[in-house]
């Protein structure tokens, strides 16, 4: 057993000792994970230190189950030296724990600190806290009311199988006028074309739809995008993978229905995101989604056109009923070509005037690292799959000095031929490795096109362009926005995957055996490199 260093004990003894008793414990999150650390899915443990005299939590940490007892001491030291506000630094007179092993460990680690460490059968304050966490979880309403649960789940499965995102882009809005509900229609927006997130947004107002798209296209920071996201006024249906390992083929629509689960909820500026629907909301969402299904099936060929014409039709939707009554509600479904044009035009009004330093950039920018014809994908990879690929003998791995948090790591996937993939890897190795991944705005003064340049920064400071994402293509804008959101969850940690197999069966869908390199790095914005809007400047060679 390792005691604290003499210098640490000396520092701790300088902190005033107070006549209080602290409770300390380490508990499984199995029943309360959703209230403390949802991403751990109940697999973690909570270390908590509570001041029994003041009745406040001084420090708390969430750790993996295999973390050693040293973690308990680390959390205790934080409770002593830098407790949660408003508590002040203090050393307790006595500590009580309900685990003999923890008691003996602390006695060894905290020798000569004048802190009594005792065993008790129960910890009243911590017990009360965890009962409260469990009560919060049990008091949550079901995600769907009983009358509509089965019907909405079946409707979601039908939508997944029909895949309306294969014919509708996110700017192809459908208006759904539902009989007996409000004078304003619901506006349906499909997510999924050229993307890796699938679902349907049902906006309760056209203003909310327009406002979010306008803000999303003009704002650059992740914080502003998140604020705009939570300010939406809509119901939503999202699809999530049940088994994260199924994402290893990077092609969600090919998954079987049983591999996905639908997730219903609501967004509102005052409520934020709410993961459940009440009965009236479930009824409206059910009618709207059924109307979409009927409409998309009937007019599939017309909806596949580049420019969708004005189409409108009415459907009678039978409501689910336990006593098999035949009550139906009418819904009018219509395309909105003029609105589509208006939404597409928003991509052209991005503010190209930034508060950037206009001095000439000295950072070299290269375009020849990524071979022509390569397939570039913005995606993510689960921790389990990442660990499995890192162990492959043929895979080169560049890691970070610290671990990232979250379920999935955002990744740029570049697929090319094996020889060209090897060349990319060797070039990055010879350039002192991969330093960062960034996106920076650019424009072509001759055509007026604006875009985001995806760039890899190597250790020698050189930037290598890997793709251009045009602002007037909404799917490109969404792909970059999703990248920033994913990176926010991992606090900027991301990765680059170099894969082979572009001419084989795994073209566009690289398997683990095709992945020849994984390089973990940080995601940054062009502003951090001192770059403004990059302009395309033709260069002429005169001999």
C-alpha positions as CSV (number, residue, x, y, z in Angstrom):
1,X,0.0,0.0,0.0
2,X,1.3,3.4,-1.0
3,X,1.0,6.3,1.5
4,X,0.8,9.9,0.4
5,X,4.1,11.7,-0.3
6,X,5.6,13.7,2.6
7,X,5.2,17.0,0.6
8,X,1.5,16.3,0.0
9,X,0.9,15.5,3.6
10,X,2.6,18.8,4.6
11,X,0.4,20.7,2.2
12,X,-2.8,19.0,3.5
13,X,-1.8,19.7,7.1
14,X,-1.8,23.4,6.3
15,X,-5.5,23.3,5.4
16,X,-7.6,24.0,8.5
17,X,-9.2,21.0,10.2
18,X,-12.9,21.4,11.0
19,X,-15.0,19.4,13.5
20,X,-17.1,17.6,10.9
21,X,-17.7,14.0,9.8
22,X,-17.6,13.2,6.1
23,X,-19.3,10.2,4.5
24,X,-17.5,8.5,1.6
25,X,-18.5,5.7,-0.7
26,X,-18.2,4.0,-4.1
27,X,-21.4,2.8,-5.7
28,X,-22.6,1.2,-9.0
29,X,-24.4,3.4,-11.4
30,X,-26.7,0.6,-12.6
31,X,-29.9,2.3,-11.5
32,X,-29.0,5.9,-11.7
33,X,-26.7,6.3,-14.7
34,X,-29.3,8.3,-16.7
35,X,-29.2,11.0,-14.0
36,X,-25.4,11.2,-13.5
37,X,-23.5,10.0,-16.6
38,X,-25.8,8.7,-19.4
39,X,-22.9,7.8,-21.7
40,X,-21.7,5.1,-19.2
41,X,-25.0,3.2,-19.6
42,X,-24.8,2.0,-16.0
43,X,-21.4,0.4,-16.4
44,X,-19.5,3.0,-14.3
45,X,-19.2,3.6,-10.6
46,X,-19.7,6.8,-8.6
47,X,-17.2,8.0,-5.9
48,X,-18.7,10.5,-3.6
49,X,-17.7,12.5,-0.5
50,X,-20.3,14.3,1.5
51,X,-19.9,16.6,4.5
52,X,-22.3,15.3,7.1
53,X,-22.2,18.5,9.1
54,X,-23.0,20.8,6.2
55,X,-25.1,18.4,4.3
56,X,-23.3,19.1,1.0
57,X,-21.4,17.1,-1.7
58,X,-17.8,18.2,-1.6
59,X,-16.6,16.0,-4.5
60,X,-17.9,13.4,-6.9
61,X,-16.3,11.4,-9.7
62,X,-17.6,8.8,-12.2
63,X,-15.1,6.1,-12.9
64,X,-14.9,2.7,-14.7
65,X,-15.6,-0.4,-12.5
66,X,-12.0,-1.6,-12.9
67,X,-10.5,1.6,-11.5
68,X,-8.5,0.9,-8.4
69,X,-9.0,2.2,-4.9
70,X,-6.5,5.0,-5.5
71,X,-9.4,6.8,-7.3
72,X,-11.2,7.1,-3.9
73,X,-8.2,8.9,-2.5
74,X,-7.9,11.2,-5.5
75,X,-11.6,12.3,-5.1
76,X,-11.1,12.8,-1.3
77,X,-8.1,15.1,-1.9
78,X,-10.2,17.2,-4.2
79,X,-12.9,17.3,-1.5
80,X,-10.3,18.6,0.9
81,X,-8.4,21.0,-1.3
82,X,-10.8,22.1,-4.0
83,X,-14.4,21.2,-3.1
84,X,-17.5,22.0,-5.0
85,X,-18.8,25.5,-4.5
86,X,-19.7,27.0,-2.0
87,X,-17.7,24.7,0.3
88,X,-14.3,25.9,1.4
89,X,-11.0,23.9,1.6
90,X,-11.0,21.9,4.9
91,X,-9.7,18.8,6.5
92,X,-12.4,16.6,8.3
93,X,-12.0,15.4,11.8
94,X,-13.5,12.0,10.9
95,X,-14.4,10.0,7.9
96,X,-17.0,7.1,7.9
97,X,-17.3,4.5,5.2
98,X,-19.3,1.3,4.8
99,X,-16.7,-0.9,3.2
100,X,-13.9,-2.5,5.2
101,X,-11.5,-2.6,2.3
102,X,-11.9,1.1,1.7
103,X,-11.4,1.8,5.4
104,X,-8.1,-0.1,5.6
105,X,-6.9,1.4,2.3
106,X,-7.6,5.0,3.5
107,X,-5.9,4.3,6.9
108,X,-2.8,3.4,5.0
109,X,-2.9,6.2,2.5
110,X,-3.8,9.0,5.0
111,X,-1.4,8.2,7.8
112,X,-0.3,11.1,10.1
113,X,-3.1,13.5,8.8
114,X,-5.0,13.3,12.1
115,X,-8.2,12.1,10.4
116,X,-10.1,9.2,12.1
117,X,-11.4,6.7,9.6
118,X,-14.2,4.5,10.9
119,X,-16.5,1.8,9.5
120,X,-20.3,2.0,9.8
121,X,-23.0,-0.2,8.4
122,X,-25.0,2.7,6.8
123,X,-24.3,6.1,5.3
124,X,-27.5,8.2,5.9
125,X,-26.7,11.1,3.6
126,X,-25.3,9.2,0.7
127,X,-28.1,6.6,1.0
128,X,-30.7,9.5,0.8
129,X,-28.9,11.0,-2.2
130,X,-29.0,7.7,-4.2
131,X,-32.6,7.1,-3.2
132,X,-33.4,10.5,-4.7
133,X,-31.5,9.6,-7.9
134,X,-33.5,6.4,-8.3
135,X,-36.8,8.2,-7.6
136,X,-36.0,10.7,-10.3
137,X,-35.5,7.8,-12.8
138,X,-38.6,6.0,-11.7
139,X,-40.8,9.1,-11.9
140,X,-40.0,9.8,-15.5
141,X,-43.0,9.4,-17.8
142,X,-42.8,6.7,-20.5
143,X,-41.4,7.9,-23.8
144,X,-44.7,7.2,-25.6
145,X,-48.3,6.8,-24.2
146,X,-49.6,3.3,-24.0
147,X,-52.3,3.9,-26.7
148,X,-49.7,4.9,-29.3
149,X,-46.6,3.0,-28.3
150,X,-47.0,0.0,-30.5
151,X,-48.5,1.9,-33.5
152,X,-45.7,4.5,-33.4
153,X,-43.0,1.8,-33.1
154,X,-44.5,0.0,-36.2
155,X,-44.7,3.3,-38.1
156,X,-41.1,4.0,-37.3
157,X,-40.1,0.6,-38.7
158,X,-42.1,1.2,-41.9
159,X,-40.3,4.6,-42.3
160,X,-36.9,2.9,-41.8
161,X,-37.7,0.3,-44.5
162,X,-39.2,2.8,-46.9
163,X,-36.2,5.2,-46.3
164,X,-37.8,8.5,-47.5
165,X,-34.4,10.2,-47.2
166,X,-33.4,8.4,-50.4
167,X,-35.8,10.6,-52.4
168,X,-36.2,13.7,-50.2
169,X,-33.4,16.0,-49.2
170,X,-33.6,18.1,-46.0
171,X,-34.7,21.2,-48.0
172,X,-37.7,19.2,-49.6
173,X,-40.3,20.2,-47.0
174,X,-43.7,18.6,-46.8
175,X,-46.7,20.5,-45.3
176,X,-49.2,18.3,-43.4
177,X,-52.5,19.9,-42.6
178,X,-54.2,17.7,-40.0
179,X,-57.9,17.7,-39.6
180,X,-59.1,19.2,-36.3
181,X,-55.6,20.3,-35.1
182,X,-54.7,24.0,-35.3
183,X,-55.0,26.1,-38.4
184,X,-51.4,25.8,-39.3
185,X,-49.8,22.8,-40.9
186,X,-47.0,20.7,-39.5
187,X,-43.8,20.9,-41.6
188,X,-42.0,17.7,-42.1
189,X,-38.2,17.7,-42.8
190,X,-36.4,14.4,-43.5
191,X,-32.9,13.8,-42.3
192,X,-30.6,11.2,-43.9
193,X,-29.7,11.9,-47.6
194,X,-25.9,11.8,-47.9
195,X,-25.7,11.6,-44.1
196,X,-25.2,9.2,-41.2
197,X,-28.1,10.4,-39.0
198,X,-31.6,9.4,-40.0
199,X,-35.0,10.7,-38.9
200,X,-37.9,13.1,-39.4
201,X,-38.4,16.6,-37.9
202,X,-42.0,17.8,-37.6
203,X,-41.9,21.6,-37.1
204,X,-44.8,23.2,-35.4
205,X,-44.1,26.5,-37.2
206,X,-42.5,27.5,-40.5
207,X,-40.7,30.4,-38.7
208,X,-38.9,27.9,-36.5
209,X,-37.8,25.8,-39.5
210,X,-36.5,28.9,-41.4
211,X,-34.8,30.4,-38.3
212,X,-32.9,27.2,-37.5
213,X,-31.6,26.8,-41.0
214,X,-30.6,30.4,-41.2
215,X,-28.7,30.3,-37.9
216,X,-27.1,27.0,-38.7
217,X,-25.8,28.3,-42.0
218,X,-24.4,31.5,-40.5
219,X,-23.0,30.5,-37.1
220,X,-19.6,28.7,-36.9
221,X,-19.1,27.8,-33.3
222,X,-20.4,24.6,-31.8
223,X,-21.9,26.5,-28.9
224,X,-24.0,28.7,-31.2
225,X,-25.1,25.7,-33.2
226,X,-26.2,23.9,-30.0
227,X,-28.1,27.0,-28.9
228,X,-29.9,27.1,-32.2
229,X,-30.6,23.4,-32.1
230,X,-32.3,23.7,-28.7
231,X,-34.3,26.7,-29.8
232,X,-36.2,24.7,-32.5
233,X,-40.0,24.2,-32.1
234,X,-40.6,20.6,-33.4
235,X,-41.3,17.0,-32.7
236,X,-38.7,14.5,-33.8
237,X,-38.1,10.8,-34.7
238,X,-34.5,9.8,-34.7
239,X,-33.1,6.3,-35.4
240,X,-30.2,5.0,-33.3
241,X,-28.2,1.8,-33.6
242,X,-28.9,-0.8,-30.9
243,X,-25.5,-2.4,-31.4
244,X,-22.8,0.1,-32.0
245,X,-20.5,-2.5,-33.6
246,X,-23.0,-2.6,-36.5
247,X,-21.6,0.9,-37.4
248,X,-18.3,-0.7,-38.5
249,X,-19.6,-0.9,-42.1
250,X,-20.4,2.9,-42.1
251,X,-23.6,2.2,-44.0
252,X,-26.7,2.5,-41.8
253,X,-29.4,2.1,-44.4
254,X,-28.2,-1.4,-45.1
255,X,-28.8,-2.5,-41.6
256,X,-31.7,-4.8,-40.7
257,X,-34.6,-3.2,-38.9
258,X,-33.8,-5.1,-35.7
259,X,-30.4,-3.3,-35.5
260,X,-32.0,0.1,-35.0
261,X,-34.3,1.7,-32.4
262,X,-36.6,4.7,-32.9
263,X,-36.3,7.6,-30.5
264,X,-39.2,10.1,-30.2
265,X,-39.3,13.5,-28.5
266,X,-39.8,17.2,-28.7
267,X,-37.7,20.4,-29.0
268,X,-38.9,23.8,-27.8
269,X,-37.1,27.0,-26.8
270,X,-38.5,26.9,-23.3
271,X,-38.3,23.1,-22.8
272,X,-35.1,22.2,-24.6
273,X,-35.0,18.6,-25.7
274,X,-37.8,16.4,-24.1
275,X,-37.4,12.6,-24.7
276,X,-41.2,11.8,-24.5
277,X,-44.5,12.6,-26.1
278,X,-47.9,13.0,-24.3
279,X,-51.0,11.5,-25.8
280,X,-52.1,14.5,-27.9
281,X,-48.6,14.9,-29.3
282,X,-48.3,11.2,-30.1
283,X,-51.6,11.4,-32.0
284,X,-50.4,14.3,-34.2
285,X,-47.0,12.6,-34.8
286,X,-48.6,9.3,-35.7
287,X,-51.0,11.0,-38.2
288,X,-48.2,13.1,-39.7
289,X,-45.8,10.1,-40.1
290,X,-48.6,7.9,-41.6
291,X,-49.5,10.7,-44.0
292,X,-45.8,10.9,-45.0
293,X,-45.6,7.2,-45.6
294,X,-48.7,7.2,-47.9
295,X,-47.6,10.2,-49.8
296,X,-44.0,9.0,-50.4
297,X,-45.1,5.6,-51.5
298,X,-47.7,7.1,-54.0
299,X,-45.4,9.7,-55.5
300,X,-42.0,8.1,-55.1
301,X,-41.0,8.6,-58.8
302,X,-41.9,12.3,-58.7
303,X,-40.1,12.9,-55.4
304,X,-36.9,11.4,-57.0
305,X,-36.7,14.3,-59.4
306,X,-34.0,17.0,-58.9
307,X,-36.7,19.6,-58.7
308,X,-39.9,18.4,-57.1
309,X,-43.1,19.9,-58.6
310,X,-46.2,21.0,-56.6
311,X,-48.0,17.8,-55.5
312,X,-50.8,17.5,-53.0
313,X,-53.0,14.7,-51.8
314,X,-55.3,13.8,-48.9
315,X,-55.4,10.6,-46.8
316,X,-57.6,9.2,-44.1
317,X,-55.6,7.8,-41.3
318,X,-57.1,5.3,-38.9
319,X,-56.3,6.0,-35.3
320,X,-55.1,3.1,-33.1
321,X,-57.8,2.0,-30.7
322,X,-58.0,-0.7,-28.1
323,X,-61.7,-1.4,-28.9
324,X,-61.1,-1.5,-32.7
325,X,-63.2,1.6,-33.4
326,X,-63.0,2.9,-36.9
327,X,-62.2,6.5,-36.1
328,X,-60.1,8.2,-38.8
329,X,-58.4,11.6,-39.2
330,X,-57.8,13.3,-42.5
331,X,-54.4,14.8,-43.4
332,X,-53.5,16.8,-46.5
333,X,-49.9,16.3,-47.6
334,X,-48.3,18.8,-50.0
335,X,-44.8,19.6,-51.4
336,X,-43.6,23.2,-51.2
337,X,-41.4,23.9,-54.2
338,X,-41.1,27.7,-53.5
339,X,-40.0,27.0,-49.9
340,X,-37.4,24.6,-51.2
341,X,-35.9,27.3,-53.4
342,X,-36.0,29.8,-50.5
343,X,-34.2,27.3,-48.2
344,X,-31.6,26.5,-50.8
345,X,-30.9,30.2,-51.3
346,X,-30.0,30.6,-47.6
347,X,-26.8,28.7,-48.4
348,X,-25.7,31.7,-50.6
349,X,-26.0,34.3,-47.9
350,X,-23.3,33.2,-45.5
351,X,-21.4,36.2,-44.1
352,X,-18.0,36.1,-45.8
353,X,-16.8,39.1,-43.8
354,X,-15.0,37.7,-40.7
355,X,-12.9,39.3,-38.0
356,X,-9.8,37.7,-39.3
357,X,-6.3,38.9,-39.6
358,X,-5.8,39.9,-43.2
359,X,-2.1,39.5,-43.2
360,X,-0.7,37.0,-45.6
361,X,-0.7,33.5,-44.2
362,X,2.6,31.8,-44.0
363,X,1.3,28.3,-43.5
364,X,2.0,26.2,-46.6
365,X,-1.1,24.5,-48.0
366,X,-0.8,21.4,-50.2
367,X,-3.4,19.6,-52.4
368,X,-1.5,16.5,-53.5
369,X,-1.6,14.3,-50.3
370,X,-5.0,12.8,-51.1
371,X,-5.0,11.0,-54.5
372,X,-7.7,11.9,-57.0
373,X,-10.6,9.6,-56.9
374,X,-10.3,8.8,-53.2
375,X,-13.6,8.5,-51.2
376,X,-13.7,10.8,-48.2
377,X,-16.3,10.3,-45.5
378,X,-17.1,12.2,-42.3
379,X,-18.2,9.6,-39.7
380,X,-17.5,8.1,-36.3
381,X,-16.2,4.9,-34.9
382,X,-17.1,3.2,-31.6
383,X,-14.5,2.7,-28.9
384,X,-14.8,-1.1,-29.1
385,X,-14.2,-1.2,-32.9
386,X,-11.3,1.3,-32.5
387,X,-9.6,-0.9,-30.0
388,X,-10.1,-3.9,-32.2
389,X,-8.6,-2.2,-35.3
390,X,-5.6,-0.8,-33.3
391,X,-4.6,-4.4,-32.5
392,X,-4.4,-5.4,-36.2
393,X,-0.8,-6.0,-37.3
394,X,-1.3,-4.3,-40.6
395,X,-2.7,-1.1,-39.1
396,X,-0.4,1.8,-38.2
397,X,-1.6,3.6,-35.1
398,X,-0.9,7.2,-33.9
399,X,-2.3,7.7,-30.4
400,X,-2.9,10.6,-28.1
401,X,-1.2,11.0,-24.7
402,X,-4.6,11.1,-23.0
403,X,-7.9,9.3,-23.4
404,X,-11.0,10.8,-24.9
405,X,-14.5,10.6,-23.3
406,X,-17.6,9.5,-25.1
407,X,-19.0,6.4,-27.0
408,X,-17.7,7.3,-30.4
409,X,-14.7,9.0,-31.9
410,X,-15.4,11.4,-34.9
411,X,-13.2,10.3,-37.8
412,X,-12.3,11.3,-41.3
413,X,-12.2,8.2,-43.5
414,X,-10.1,8.3,-46.7
415,X,-10.4,5.2,-48.9
416,X,-8.1,4.7,-51.8
417,X,-5.9,1.9,-53.2
418,X,-3.4,0.0,-51.1
419,X,-0.3,1.5,-52.7
420,X,-1.7,5.1,-52.5
421,X,-2.9,4.5,-48.9
422,X,0.7,3.4,-48.0
423,X,2.0,6.6,-49.6
424,X,-0.3,8.8,-47.6
425,X,0.7,7.1,-44.4
426,X,4.5,7.4,-45.2
427,X,4.1,11.1,-46.1
428,X,2.3,11.9,-42.8
429,X,5.0,9.9,-40.9
430,X,7.8,11.8,-42.6
431,X,6.0,15.1,-41.8
432,X,6.2,14.5,-38.0
433,X,2.8,12.8,-37.8
434,X,-0.8,14.2,-37.9
435,X,-1.1,17.3,-35.7
436,X,-4.8,18.4,-36.2
437,X,-7.8,18.3,-38.4
438,X,-9.6,21.6,-39.3
439,X,-12.2,23.2,-41.5
440,X,-11.7,26.7,-42.9
441,X,-14.0,28.9,-45.0
442,X,-12.9,29.6,-48.6
443,X,-14.4,31.1,-51.7
444,X,-13.8,31.2,-55.5
445,X,-13.9,34.9,-56.5
446,X,-14.4,33.9,-60.2
447,X,-17.5,31.7,-59.7
448,X,-18.7,33.1,-56.4
449,X,-18.8,29.7,-54.8
450,X,-18.2,29.5,-51.0
451,X,-17.1,26.4,-49.2
452,X,-15.4,24.9,-46.2
453,X,-12.0,23.4,-46.8
454,X,-11.2,20.2,-44.9
455,X,-7.5,20.1,-44.1
456,X,-5.1,17.9,-42.3
457,X,-2.2,19.6,-40.5
458,X,0.9,17.6,-40.2
459,X,3.6,18.0,-37.4
460,X,5.8,20.2,-39.7
461,X,3.0,22.8,-39.9
462,X,1.9,22.0,-43.5
463,X,-1.8,21.9,-44.3
464,X,-3.1,19.3,-46.7
465,X,-6.6,19.7,-48.3
466,X,-8.6,16.5,-48.2
467,X,-12.1,17.8,-49.4
468,X,-14.2,20.8,-50.2
469,X,-17.7,21.2,-48.8
470,X,-19.8,23.6,-50.8
471,X,-22.1,26.0,-48.9
472,X,-24.8,25.8,-51.5
473,X,-25.2,22.0,-51.0
474,X,-27.2,21.6,-47.8
475,X,-25.9,18.0,-47.3
476,X,-22.3,19.3,-47.3
477,X,-23.2,21.9,-44.7
478,X,-24.9,19.3,-42.5
479,X,-21.9,17.0,-42.7
480,X,-19.6,19.6,-41.4
481,X,-22.0,20.7,-38.7
482,X,-22.4,17.1,-37.5
483,X,-18.6,16.8,-37.4
484,X,-18.4,19.8,-35.1
485,X,-21.2,18.4,-32.8
486,X,-19.5,15.0,-32.6
487,X,-16.2,16.7,-31.7
488,X,-17.9,18.7,-29.0
489,X,-18.9,15.5,-27.3
490,X,-15.3,14.3,-27.3
491,X,-13.9,17.7,-26.3
492,X,-12.2,18.1,-29.7
493,X,-10.6,14.6,-30.0
494,X,-11.0,13.0,-33.4
495,X,-9.2,10.7,-35.8
496,X,-8.1,10.0,-39.4
497,X,-8.5,6.6,-40.9
498,X,-6.6,5.6,-44.1
499,X,-8.2,2.6,-45.8
500,X,-7.7,0.6,-48.9
501,X,-10.2,-1.3,-51.0
502,X,-11.5,1.4,-53.3
503,X,-11.7,-1.0,-56.3
504,X,-13.1,-4.0,-54.4
505,X,-16.3,-5.1,-52.8
506,X,-15.8,-2.7,-49.8
507,X,-15.7,0.4,-52.0
508,X,-17.3,3.2,-50.1
509,X,-17.8,0.9,-47.1
510,X,-14.3,0.0,-45.7
511,X,-14.1,-2.9,-43.3
512,X,-11.7,-3.2,-40.4
513,X,-9.3,-5.3,-42.5
514,X,-9.1,-2.5,-45.1
515,X,-8.0,0.1,-42.5
516,X,-4.2,0.6,-42.8
517,X,-3.9,3.5,-40.4
518,X,-5.7,5.2,-37.5
519,X,-4.3,8.5,-36.3
520,X,-5.8,10.1,-33.3
521,X,-5.6,13.9,-33.1
522,X,-7.4,17.2,-32.3
523,X,-10.1,19.0,-34.2
524,X,-9.6,22.8,-34.5
525,X,-11.0,25.7,-36.4
526,X,-9.1,27.7,-39.0
527,X,-9.2,30.7,-36.8
528,X,-6.9,29.0,-34.4
529,X,-4.3,29.0,-37.1
530,X,-4.8,32.7,-37.8
531,X,-6.4,32.0,-41.2
532,X,-9.2,34.1,-42.7
533,X,-11.3,33.2,-45.7
534,X,-9.1,31.4,-48.2
535,X,-9.4,32.5,-51.8
536,X,-8.8,30.4,-54.8
537,X,-6.0,32.2,-56.8
538,X,-5.0,30.8,-60.1
539,X,-1.2,30.4,-60.6
540,X,0.4,30.5,-64.0
541,X,3.8,29.1,-65.0
542,X,5.8,31.3,-67.4
543,X,8.9,29.9,-68.9
